[in-house]
Amino acid sequence: MPRPTPPDERVLTRRRQVGEQIRRVREHHNLTQQDVCGRSGIDVASYSRIEQGHSSPKLDTLIRIADAIGVPLADLVR
């Protein structure tokens, strides 16, 4: 099975920006990563990779994060 093509730099940059936005929104609501993980059911390591831009979350995961923080989904991907 061939290896998947890695994302180009534009995609990696945008992924990091989304992760930074999620962190900013979380901190604005005075929540820790553990708070969001407890509310969303996402493990801390996976959530940390999302905020750092090392992982691309599925839409369902983004919805769970938005709900855990208490914001519209759009606030996480601006």
Secondary structure, 3 states (H helix, E strand, C coil): CCCCCCCCHHHHHHHHHHHHHHHHHHHHCCCCHHHHHHHHCCCHHHHHHHHHCCCCCCHHHHHHHHHHHCCCHHHHCC
